[in-house]
């Protein structure tokens, strides 16, 4: 069996950068998977962008489409937003100035989708960092062994200072 190879990519989308790092045995197949993830992220942006006047979110906010016209993705994220609002006793709220803005949930939701896509393309270890919303599968592969991913939390006042490091495998974490 061939050893694991590393593939990493930055994808500029949703007015941020998503960093993906994955390990698998067929680097060309993994590269195809990363291309699929990028296409999926672009598609997701067309649904959830608050800057694109033709996105589903914008059309919903402008009352140009109703509840019966919403996509399955929109409904799924809506339900996750409602759950987040309930679990945080209203501290998370996707409504700002009378407009629905689900991007606080969309990044993590999309990172989870990216993990699933990359698994289909043979990735055995994956980190997707969507501007601090991180989804993990497997662990970090180095020198023939797998160890937990190390996720550092920086001091917001001093980006050179790491306040805490979490070691995680097959989890999600928001920094």
N, C-alpha and C positions, 0 to 999 in steps of 0.2 A: 504494500500500500504506500503511495507517495506521501511525503511529509506535508504538513499544513503550510500553506503559503499565506502571506498577509497582503491584503488589498485595502487601501484607504482612499476616501474621496470626500471633498467638500462640495456641497450643493448649495448654491445661493437661491433661496426661495423664501417667500413670505416675509420679505424685508429683513431676513436674518441669514445665517449660515448654518447648515446642518452638517455635522462631521460624522462620517461613518467609517468604522474600522471593522474588518471582518477577516476571518481565517477559514480556509477551505483547501481541498485537495486539487481542485481544477480551477486555476486562476482565470482562465478564459470564461468559464461558466459563471464564476463569481462576478466578473466584469459585466456580463450580460445582466445579471441580477441587479447590479448597481444602476445600470441603465434603466431597468424596469422601475426601480425605486424612484429615480429622478422623474420619470414620466408620471408616476403615481403622485409624487409631491406636486408637480405642476398641475395635475388634474385636481388635487385637493385644494390648491390655491384658487383655482377657478370656481370652486364651490364656496369657500370660506373667506376669501379676501374681503376686507372692509374697504379696500382702496379701489378695487375693480367694480365699476358701476354695473357691470353685467354679471357679477357673481351672484350665486343663489342668496347669500347673506344680504348683499346690497339690495337685491330685488325684493327680498322679504322685508327688510327695514323700510323700504320705500312703498311697501304695500302693493307691489306690482305682481306678486304671486302670493297665493294663500296656502294654508296648511295642507290642502289636498294635492298641491303641486310640488311639495318638497320631496327631495330625493331620500333614499334610505340612509345615505351618509349623514345628511342634514339631521334627520330624525334621530339617528344613533348618537350623534354628538349633542343634540339638544337634550336627550335623556341623560347623558353623562354630565352635562352642565347642571341639570336639575338635581341629580344625585350629589354632585359636588357642593351645590348650594345648601342642600339639606344636611350633608355630613359636616359642613363647616359652620352650621347655624347662621348662614347668610353671609359669612365673611368672604366667600367666593361668590361673585354674582356676575354673570355674563352680560348684564345690562348696564350700559353707560350712556347717560344723557338720552334715555329713551331709545337707544339703538342696541341691537343684539350683536355682541362681539365675542364669539366663542374661542378665540385664539388661545386663551389660557388653557383650554382643554385640547384643542386641535393638535398642538405640537406633540404632546405625549401620545395622543391617539394615533397620529401619523407615524411616530417613531415605532410604536408597537406594530403597525402595519408593515413598516419597512423590515422589521425583524422577520415577520412571517414570509415576506417575499424572498428575502435572502436565504432563509432556510430551504425554500423550494429550489434554490439554485446551489445547494450544497454547502452553505456556510455552516460551520460547526461552532464558531464563536463569533459573537457580533456585539458591537457597541454602536448605538445610534444616539448622538447628542444633538438634539434639536433645541439649541440655545438654552441649555440647562434642563430640558426635559429629556431624560436619558432612559433608554430601554436597553437591557442587556440579555444576551443569551450565551450560555457557556461561560468560559473564562478567558483570560488573556493567555495567549500561547507564546511562549518564549523558551528557547533552548530545550526544546523537546518535551516541555511540560506545561500543563495548564494551571494557572493560579487565578484567584479572584481578580476582577477588574478593580482598579483603585480609582475612586472618584473623590477628588479634593474639593473642599468648599473654601473658596477664597474670602478673605476679609473684604467687605465692600469698600472700605476706606483705604486699603492697601493691597493692590492686586498681587503683590509679591509675597504676601503672607497667607499661608494655608492654615485655616482654623481647625479643620478636621478632615480626616481621610476615612472614607467608608470603603470596605472591601466587600464586593457583591458579585454574585453569580446569578444569572437568570432572574433578574429583578428589574424593577423600574425605580428611578429616584429622580426627584426634581431638586435642582440646586437653586 
